[in-house]
């Protein structure tokens, strides 16, 4: 444990402190975590056997890293978590713009301070949380922003020639010396700016306006990129790509369990809700399944991807919809209903990029199609397949339920009805209770009502029932019986 009360270079030498590069720091601390069976990337789900092992090998190899993947695949989160692999504190020369190492300064200021003060050189301690720099690559980024430029005001104030190194103004990269530096969306960076990174990546030195500076900048570079950008907006120039040690492909969650864990961690849930909102597990599954359906939809641009943020914001809207209804009906407790699922549509349409066919149909139509596809998928995981065509006298598990609708003609359920009215209406459909008792008996009692609605919506998707919007609610009718009732 470093004693951060040390204030001079002489005291630092007495405790036997030795300098090490940032890549060595990351490597040594990762080795300790692996030996102690401690996760270095807490809170990142689904990458345990794919991305994280590759990332750890890259750190052991002391590579600069490019994280390549679609939006919403935790690329920036991985980069930020690498800060936890740094030493908690490092010493720097007090007043240095570029975090000069007291034992090995690289700037004119650092060298002169060391020359003038010797072992009395004042030092301060830099916490690892302050050792993370991030820059979004945009077309307006300049070399001056990243690397630096001549500062005429400095030259005039200090009465120095432009040829003097002290008139230089350092950009973000030199100021991030001994830090992690992240450039997000690298292909968006202009090619000439990417070329300026060559020397920094390979030799570690920088050049500003013709100054041949030999400043061995100590950096851990992490780049992020989206494959779509390679064709739509730009590309990573080949020599720069060649200088990046490891390129690691990220991916979306592979199953509902992982997706739900991500959403549960990231969703911003209000702690001061005026009522208790019960969320059936099936409702959580539905939120995530919509994302899976979107990534495979013919209407959605697969190259653009569907961010995990879609599920996160949709889940937040789902719960707020239930709360909104409870406020209006003065219920102290409520549960998620299927009418709340439709409140997720604004979150869905804002997070998907549509292909031409999707644009023609409209974003709201596509969102409803995705919800319908998710309903069908989850329904078939619990209940037997529905036969489209049946032979004469052939019976199946849904006959009693469909007969009930044929006799009753219409079943209506309203968005803002009270909890008592809602549960009572669904309890009246006796064949629905029998179906759930047969195939989903393990469903908790509080979750059964959402499951009942899912069955009704699934029968609509499989064209066994008709569904229509009525004033402030939905009406379910037998597909064929309703035809005769109109006459």
C-alpha positions as CSV (number, residue, x, y, z in Angstrom):
1,X,0.0,0.0,0.0
2,X,1.5,3.3,-1.1
3,X,1.8,6.1,1.5
4,X,0.1,9.1,-0.2
5,X,1.3,11.4,2.6
6,X,4.7,11.5,0.9
7,X,5.3,14.9,-0.6
8,X,8.8,14.9,-2.1
9,X,10.9,12.9,-4.5
10,X,13.4,12.1,-1.8
11,X,10.8,10.5,0.4
12,X,9.5,8.5,-2.6
13,X,13.0,7.1,-3.2
14,X,13.4,6.1,0.5
15,X,10.4,3.7,0.3
16,X,12.0,2.1,-2.8
17,X,9.3,3.2,-5.3
18,X,10.0,2.1,-8.8
19,X,8.3,3.3,-12.0
20,X,6.3,1.1,-14.3
21,X,4.4,1.7,-17.5
22,X,0.6,1.8,-17.5
23,X,0.5,-1.4,-19.5
24,X,2.6,-3.1,-16.9
25,X,0.3,-1.9,-14.2
26,X,-2.7,-3.3,-16.0
27,X,-0.9,-6.6,-16.6
28,X,0.3,-7.0,-13.0
29,X,-3.0,-6.2,-11.4
30,X,-4.9,-8.5,-13.8
31,X,-2.5,-11.4,-13.0
32,X,-3.3,-10.8,-9.3
33,X,-7.1,-10.9,-10.0
34,X,-6.7,-14.1,-12.0
35,X,-4.7,-15.7,-9.2
36,X,-7.3,-14.7,-6.6
37,X,-10.2,-15.8,-8.9
38,X,-11.5,-12.2,-8.9
39,X,-13.5,-10.8,-11.8
40,X,-11.9,-7.8,-13.4
41,X,-15.1,-6.8,-15.3
42,X,-17.9,-6.9,-12.7
43,X,-21.4,-6.1,-14.1
44,X,-20.7,-7.2,-17.7
45,X,-22.9,-10.2,-18.5
46,X,-22.7,-12.7,-21.3
47,X,-19.0,-12.1,-22.1
48,X,-17.6,-14.5,-19.5
49,X,-16.6,-17.1,-22.1
50,X,-16.1,-14.9,-25.2
51,X,-15.1,-11.3,-25.0
52,X,-13.6,-11.0,-21.5
53,X,-11.0,-13.9,-22.0
54,X,-9.9,-12.2,-25.2
55,X,-9.7,-8.8,-23.5
56,X,-7.6,-10.3,-20.6
57,X,-5.2,-11.9,-23.0
58,X,-4.8,-8.6,-24.8
59,X,-4.0,-6.9,-21.5
60,X,-1.5,-9.6,-20.6
61,X,0.1,-9.0,-24.1
62,X,0.2,-5.2,-23.3
63,X,-1.7,-4.5,-26.5
64,X,-3.6,-1.4,-27.6
65,X,-7.2,-2.7,-28.2
66,X,-10.0,-2.1,-30.6
67,X,-13.5,-3.2,-29.5
68,X,-15.5,-3.8,-32.6
69,X,-19.2,-4.3,-32.3
70,X,-22.7,-3.0,-32.9
71,X,-24.3,-0.3,-30.7
72,X,-25.3,-1.2,-27.2
73,X,-22.7,-4.0,-26.7
74,X,-21.0,-2.6,-23.7
75,X,-17.8,-1.5,-25.5
76,X,-17.4,1.7,-23.5
77,X,-18.4,0.0,-20.3
78,X,-15.5,-2.5,-20.8
79,X,-13.1,0.3,-21.4
80,X,-14.2,2.2,-18.3
81,X,-13.9,-0.9,-16.1
82,X,-10.3,-1.3,-17.1
83,X,-9.6,1.7,-14.7
84,X,-10.1,-0.7,-11.8
85,X,-7.0,-2.6,-13.0
86,X,-4.8,0.4,-12.4
87,X,-2.8,1.0,-9.3
88,X,-4.9,3.1,-6.8
89,X,-2.5,6.0,-6.8
90,X,0.6,7.0,-8.8
91,X,3.0,9.9,-8.0
92,X,3.3,12.8,-10.4
93,X,5.4,16.0,-10.3
94,X,3.2,18.7,-8.8
95,X,2.0,21.2,-11.4
96,X,2.8,19.0,-14.4
97,X,0.4,19.2,-17.3
98,X,1.1,15.7,-18.5
99,X,1.4,13.7,-15.3
100,X,5.2,13.6,-15.3
101,X,6.7,10.6,-13.5
102,X,9.0,12.1,-10.7
103,X,11.6,9.4,-11.5
104,X,11.4,9.8,-15.2
105,X,10.0,13.2,-16.4
106,X,9.4,13.7,-20.1
107,X,8.3,17.3,-20.4
108,X,10.5,20.4,-20.2
109,X,8.6,21.5,-17.1
110,X,9.2,18.1,-15.4
111,X,12.9,18.0,-16.3
112,X,13.6,21.6,-15.2
113,X,11.7,21.0,-11.9
114,X,13.7,17.9,-11.2
115,X,17.0,19.8,-12.1
116,X,16.2,22.7,-9.9
117,X,14.8,20.9,-6.8
118,X,16.4,17.5,-6.9
119,X,15.1,15.3,-4.1
120,X,13.0,18.2,-2.9
121,X,10.9,18.0,-6.1
122,X,7.3,18.3,-4.9
123,X,5.0,15.5,-5.9
124,X,1.3,14.8,-5.7
125,X,-0.8,11.6,-6.0
126,X,-3.1,10.9,-8.9
127,X,-6.0,8.5,-8.2
128,X,-6.9,5.9,-10.8
129,X,-10.4,7.4,-11.3
130,X,-8.7,10.5,-12.7
131,X,-6.7,8.4,-15.2
132,X,-9.4,7.8,-17.8
133,X,-9.8,10.1,-20.8
134,X,-12.5,9.6,-23.4
135,X,-13.0,11.3,-26.8
136,X,-15.8,10.7,-29.3
137,X,-14.4,10.8,-32.8
138,X,-16.3,13.3,-34.9
139,X,-15.4,14.8,-38.2
140,X,-14.6,18.2,-36.6
141,X,-11.9,16.7,-34.3
142,X,-8.5,18.3,-35.2
143,X,-4.9,17.4,-34.6
144,X,-4.7,20.4,-32.2
145,X,-7.4,18.9,-30.1
146,X,-5.8,15.5,-29.8
147,X,-2.1,16.2,-29.9
148,X,-1.5,19.9,-29.6
149,X,-0.4,23.1,-31.2
150,X,1.8,26.2,-30.8
151,X,0.2,28.6,-28.3
152,X,0.9,32.2,-29.4
153,X,-0.4,33.6,-26.2
154,X,2.1,31.6,-24.2
155,X,4.9,32.8,-26.6
156,X,3.9,36.5,-26.1
157,X,3.4,36.2,-22.3
158,X,6.6,34.4,-21.7
159,X,8.5,36.3,-24.5
160,X,9.6,33.1,-26.1
161,X,10.4,32.2,-29.7
162,X,8.0,29.9,-31.5
163,X,10.9,27.5,-31.8
164,X,11.0,27.1,-28.0
165,X,9.3,23.9,-26.8
166,X,7.7,25.8,-23.9
167,X,5.3,27.6,-26.2
168,X,3.5,24.3,-27.0
169,X,0.0,23.7,-25.9
170,X,-0.6,20.0,-25.3
171,X,-3.7,18.3,-26.6
172,X,-5.8,15.6,-25.0
173,X,-3.4,12.7,-25.7
174,X,-0.2,14.2,-24.1
175,X,-2.4,15.3,-21.1
176,X,-3.5,11.7,-20.8
177,X,0.1,10.5,-20.2
178,X,0.1,7.5,-17.9
179,X,-3.7,7.1,-18.4
180,X,-6.2,5.1,-20.4
181,X,-7.3,7.0,-23.5
182,X,-10.4,5.9,-25.3
183,X,-11.4,7.0,-28.8
184,X,-15.0,6.1,-29.5
185,X,-16.3,5.4,-33.0
186,X,-12.8,5.4,-34.5
187,X,-13.9,5.2,-38.2
188,X,-15.6,8.6,-37.9
189,X,-12.1,10.1,-37.3
190,X,-10.8,11.7,-40.5
191,X,-8.0,9.7,-42.2
192,X,-5.4,12.5,-41.7
193,X,-6.1,12.5,-38.0
194,X,-5.8,8.7,-37.8
195,X,-2.4,9.1,-39.5
196,X,-1.3,11.4,-36.7
197,X,-1.7,8.5,-34.3
198,X,0.8,6.3,-36.0
199,X,3.9,7.4,-34.1
200,X,2.1,7.5,-30.8
201,X,1.0,3.9,-31.1
202,X,4.3,2.5,-32.4
203,X,7.1,4.7,-31.0
204,X,5.2,6.5,-28.2
205,X,6.5,9.9,-29.3
206,X,4.5,13.0,-30.6
207,X,5.1,15.6,-33.3
208,X,3.6,19.1,-33.1
209,X,4.0,21.6,-35.9
210,X,7.3,20.2,-37.0
211,X,8.7,20.0,-33.5
212,X,10.7,16.7,-33.3
213,X,9.7,15.9,-29.8
214,X,11.0,12.7,-28.3
215,X,8.4,12.4,-25.6
216,X,7.7,8.7,-24.9
217,X,4.0,9.1,-24.0
218,X,2.8,6.2,-21.8
219,X,-0.7,5.4,-22.8
220,X,-3.1,2.5,-22.9
221,X,-5.2,3.1,-26.0
222,X,-8.7,1.6,-26.4
223,X,-10.6,2.2,-29.5
224,X,-14.3,1.4,-30.2
225,X,-15.8,1.0,-33.6
226,X,-19.1,-0.1,-35.2
227,X,-18.9,-2.4,-38.3
228,X,-21.6,-0.3,-39.9
229,X,-19.3,2.8,-39.9
230,X,-16.8,1.0,-42.1
231,X,-19.0,1.5,-45.1
232,X,-21.4,4.3,-44.2
233,X,-19.2,7.0,-42.7
234,X,-15.6,6.1,-42.9
235,X,-13.0,3.4,-42.2
236,X,-10.0,2.7,-40.1
237,X,-6.9,3.3,-42.2
238,X,-4.9,0.1,-42.8
239,X,-1.6,1.3,-41.2
240,X,-3.4,2.3,-38.0
241,X,-5.3,-1.0,-37.8
242,X,-2.0,-2.7,-38.2
243,X,-0.6,-0.9,-35.1
244,X,-3.5,-1.9,-32.9
245,X,-2.5,-5.1,-31.1
246,X,-5.8,-6.8,-30.6
247,X,-9.2,-6.4,-32.2
248,X,-12.0,-8.0,-30.2
249,X,-15.5,-8.6,-31.4
250,X,-18.4,-7.9,-29.1
251,X,-21.9,-9.4,-29.4
252,X,-25.4,-9.2,-28.1
253,X,-26.8,-11.4,-25.3
254,X,-27.3,-15.0,-26.4
255,X,-30.3,-15.9,-24.2
256,X,-33.1,-14.3,-22.1
257,X,-31.4,-14.9,-18.8
258,X,-28.4,-12.8,-19.7
259,X,-30.5,-10.1,-21.3
260,X,-32.7,-9.9,-18.2
261,X,-29.7,-9.5,-16.0
262,X,-28.4,-6.6,-18.1
263,X,-31.8,-4.8,-18.1
264,X,-32.2,-5.4,-14.3
265,X,-28.8,-3.8,-13.7
266,X,-29.2,-0.8,-16.1
267,X,-32.8,0.2,-15.8
268,X,-33.5,3.3,-13.7
269,X,-36.3,2.3,-11.4
270,X,-37.9,4.9,-9.2
271,X,-37.6,4.1,-5.5
272,X,-40.4,6.5,-4.6
273,X,-43.2,5.1,-6.6
274,X,-46.6,5.8,-5.0
275,X,-47.7,2.2,-5.4
276,X,-46.3,-1.3,-5.5
277,X,-45.8,-2.6,-9.0
278,X,-45.6,-6.4,-9.4
279,X,-43.7,-7.5,-12.5
280,X,-44.4,-11.0,-13.6
281,X,-41.3,-12.9,-14.8
282,X,-43.1,-13.5,-18.1
283,X,-43.3,-9.7,-18.6
284,X,-39.5,-9.5,-18.2
285,X,-39.1,-12.3,-20.7
286,X,-41.4,-10.5,-23.2
287,X,-39.4,-7.3,-23.0
288,X,-36.2,-9.1,-23.9
289,X,-37.8,-11.4,-26.5
290,X,-38.9,-8.3,-28.4
291,X,-35.2,-7.4,-28.7
292,X,-34.3,-10.8,-30.0
293,X,-37.2,-10.7,-32.5
294,X,-36.0,-7.2,-33.7
295,X,-32.5,-8.5,-34.4
296,X,-34.0,-11.2,-36.7
297,X,-36.8,-9.1,-38.2
298,X,-37.0,-8.5,-42.0
299,X,-38.1,-5.0,-41.3
300,X,-35.1,-4.0,-39.1
301,X,-31.6,-3.2,-40.4
302,X,-29.4,-6.0,-39.0
303,X,-26.2,-4.1,-39.9
304,X,-27.3,-1.3,-37.6
305,X,-28.1,-3.6,-34.7
306,X,-30.6,-3.3,-31.9
307,X,-29.1,-1.8,-28.8
308,X,-29.6,-3.3,-25.3
309,X,-30.8,0.2,-24.5
310,X,-34.0,-0.6,-26.3
311,X,-34.9,-3.3,-23.7
312,X,-33.8,-1.1,-20.8
313,X,-35.9,1.9,-21.8
314,X,-38.8,-0.3,-22.7
315,X,-38.7,-1.9,-19.3
316,X,-38.7,1.5,-17.6
317,X,-41.8,2.5,-19.7
318,X,-43.5,-0.7,-18.9
319,X,-43.3,-0.1,-15.1
320,X,-44.2,3.6,-15.4
321,X,-47.3,2.6,-17.4
322,X,-48.6,0.4,-14.5
323,X,-47.8,3.2,-12.1
324,X,-49.7,5.7,-14.2
325,X,-52.8,3.5,-14.3
326,X,-52.6,3.0,-10.5
327,X,-52.4,6.7,-9.9
328,X,-55.6,7.2,-11.8
329,X,-57.5,4.4,-10.1
330,X,-56.1,5.1,-6.6
331,X,-54.8,1.5,-6.3
332,X,-52.0,1.0,-3.7
333,X,-50.7,-2.0,-5.6
334,X,-50.9,-3.1,-9.2
335,X,-49.4,-5.7,-11.6
336,X,-48.1,-5.4,-15.1
337,X,-50.9,-6.0,-17.7
338,X,-50.7,-6.5,-21.5
339,X,-52.0,-2.9,-22.0
340,X,-48.8,-1.8,-20.4
341,X,-46.7,-3.7,-23.0
342,X,-48.0,-1.3,-25.7
343,X,-46.6,1.6,-23.7
344,X,-43.2,0.3,-24.7
345,X,-43.8,1.2,-28.4
346,X,-42.2,4.7,-28.1
347,X,-39.1,3.1,-26.7
348,X,-39.0,0.5,-29.4
349,X,-39.4,2.8,-32.4
350,X,-36.7,5.2,-31.2
351,X,-34.1,2.4,-31.0
352,X,-34.5,0.5,-34.3
353,X,-33.3,1.4,-37.8
354,X,-35.7,0.2,-40.5
355,X,-35.0,-1.2,-43.9
356,X,-37.0,0.1,-46.9
357,X,-39.9,-2.3,-46.3
358,X,-40.1,-1.3,-42.6
359,X,-40.1,2.4,-43.6
360,X,-43.0,1.7,-45.9
361,X,-45.0,-0.1,-43.2
362,X,-44.2,2.5,-40.5
363,X,-42.3,2.3,-37.3
364,X,-45.4,1.8,-35.1
365,X,-46.6,-1.1,-37.3
366,X,-43.1,-2.8,-37.0
367,X,-43.1,-2.4,-33.2
368,X,-46.5,-4.1,-33.0
369,X,-45.2,-6.9,-35.2
370,X,-42.2,-7.4,-33.0
371,X,-44.5,-7.6,-29.9
372,X,-46.7,-10.1,-31.7
373,X,-43.7,-12.2,-32.7
374,X,-42.4,-12.2,-29.1
375,X,-45.8,-13.3,-27.9
376,X,-45.9,-16.2,-30.2
377,X,-42.4,-17.3,-29.2
378,X,-43.1,-17.2,-25.5
379,X,-46.5,-18.8,-25.9
380,X,-45.0,-21.9,-27.7
381,X,-42.5,-22.4,-24.9
382,X,-45.3,-23.1,-22.5
383,X,-48.2,-24.4,-24.6
384,X,-48.7,-26.9,-27.4
385,X,-48.6,-25.8,-31.0
386,X,-51.9,-24.5,-32.4
387,X,-53.1,-26.4,-35.5
388,X,-54.1,-24.1,-38.4
389,X,-56.2,-26.8,-40.1
390,X,-57.8,-29.7,-38.3
391,X,-59.3,-32.8,-39.6
392,X,-63.0,-33.5,-39.1
393,X,-63.7,-34.5,-35.4
394,X,-60.1,-33.7,-34.5
395,X,-59.9,-32.2,-31.0
396,X,-57.1,-30.1,-29.4
397,X,-56.4,-28.3,-26.2
398,X,-57.8,-25.0,-27.4
399,X,-61.3,-26.1,-28.4
400,X,-63.0,-25.4,-25.1
401,X,-61.5,-21.9,-25.0
402,X,-62.5,-21.1,-28.5
403,X,-66.0,-22.5,-27.9
404,X,-66.3,-20.1,-24.9
405,X,-65.6,-17.1,-27.2
406,X,-68.0,-18.4,-29.8
407,X,-70.8,-18.5,-27.2
408,X,-69.9,-15.3,-25.5
409,X,-69.2,-13.5,-28.8
410,X,-67.2,-10.6,-27.2
411,X,-64.8,-10.2,-24.3
412,X,-63.6,-6.7,-23.4
413,X,-60.9,-5.6,-21.0
414,X,-60.2,-1.9,-20.3
415,X,-56.8,-0.3,-19.9
416,X,-57.6,1.6,-16.8
417,X,-60.0,-0.7,-15.0
418,X,-59.3,-1.3,-11.3
419,X,-57.4,-4.4,-10.1
420,X,-60.6,-6.0,-8.9
421,X,-62.4,-5.5,-12.3
422,X,-59.3,-6.7,-14.2
423,X,-58.8,-10.0,-12.3
424,X,-62.5,-10.7,-12.1
425,X,-62.9,-10.3,-15.9
426,X,-60.1,-12.8,-16.6
427,X,-61.3,-15.3,-13.9
428,X,-64.7,-15.5,-15.8
429,X,-63.0,-17.3,-18.7
430,X,-63.1,-20.8,-17.1
431,X,-61.4,-22.7,-20.0
432,X,-58.4,-20.3,-19.7
433,X,-58.0,-21.4,-16.1
434,X,-58.1,-25.1,-17.2
435,X,-55.5,-24.5,-19.9
436,X,-53.0,-22.8,-17.5
437,X,-53.6,-25.5,-14.9
438,X,-52.7,-28.1,-17.5
439,X,-49.6,-26.6,-19.0
440,X,-48.4,-23.8,-16.7
441,X,-49.4,-25.0,-13.3
442,X,-46.2,-23.8,-11.7
443,X,-47.0,-20.1,-12.6
444,X,-47.3,-18.0,-9.4
445,X,-50.8,-16.8,-8.7
446,X,-49.9,-13.1,-9.1
447,X,-48.4,-13.9,-12.6
448,X,-51.4,-15.9,-13.9
449,X,-53.3,-12.9,-15.1
450,X,-50.5,-11.7,-17.3
451,X,-50.2,-15.2,-18.7
452,X,-53.9,-15.3,-19.4
453,X,-53.6,-12.2,-21.4
454,X,-50.6,-13.6,-23.2
455,X,-52.7,-16.6,-24.3
456,X,-55.4,-14.4,-25.7
457,X,-52.9,-12.3,-27.6
458,X,-51.2,-15.4,-28.9
459,X,-54.6,-16.8,-30.2
460,X,-55.0,-13.5,-32.1
461,X,-51.5,-13.9,-33.6
462,X,-52.3,-17.5,-34.6
463,X,-55.5,-16.2,-36.2
464,X,-57.9,-18.1,-33.8
465,X,-59.4,-14.9,-32.3
466,X,-60.0,-11.4,-33.5
467,X,-58.8,-8.4,-31.5
468,X,-59.9,-4.8,-32.0
469,X,-59.3,-1.6,-30.2
470,X,-62.4,-0.2,-28.4
471,X,-62.7,2.9,-26.4
472,X,-59.9,2.7,-23.7
473,X,-59.5,-1.1,-24.1
474,X,-59.4,-4.2,-26.2
475,X,-62.2,-6.5,-27.5
476,X,-61.5,-10.2,-28.2
477,X,-64.0,-12.0,-30.4
478,X,-64.3,-15.4,-32.0
479,X,-62.9,-15.2,-35.5
480,X,-65.9,-16.8,-37.2
481,X,-68.8,-16.3,-34.8
482,X,-68.2,-12.5,-34.9
483,X,-68.9,-12.6,-38.7
484,X,-72.5,-13.9,-38.0
485,X,-73.1,-11.5,-35.2
486,X,-72.7,-8.5,-37.6
487,X,-75.9,-9.5,-39.5
